[in-house]
Amino acid sequence: MRVNFIKKFKKTDNQNDYSDEEFLITQSQRGDDYAFERLIDIYEKYLYKMAFLYVKNEHDASDIYQETVLKAYMNISKLKNHKAFKTWITKILINNVYSSNKYFSKFEGSNEENFIGDFSYLYIEEKLDLYDAIDILDEKYRTAIILQYFYDLTIQQISEITNTNENTVKTNIRRAKKKMYDFLKEDKHV
């Protein structure tokens, strides 16, 4: 009984009012490189997958991921709202995607395997059709669809990332779904 009390006391004594992530952000802003590294470890898969959805190429996605991490590292001191870290770093990544010429890269023979990844062969054609439908969308529609359906972000979070009104985000998602539906419907009849 006494041991449990001591463990609880030590635990609360060493903890701040911050969540682990907020603590890592605070430490990163103070120049703690190890804290920043641990913070990025939390978002590594998320950021890489996001980049890959745009460029569909492992090498380009890796470049965008690395550039995003570098920009985040250089600007972490500018982050004012610790709870908005995910939104902030996602915005950096999307800006990197759009500012790079790699955004327009398409499939090249050897890269098809990287894109297909671990998909079951029964669903490959359907998945490729879906990605093709996403590719035909304008940037504003594509970003909204990817953020909502691949990363389960809320309308409010998407609004913050894209610097658009929440109603505009809803409209963009609705229009994107309509365009994708029309594309997929048309593709099946060909």
Summary of the structure (lengths in Angstrom):
residues: 190
radius of gyration: 20.2
end to end distance: 72.4
largest distance: 73.9
contacts: 504
relative contact order: 0.09
helix: 81%
strand: 0%
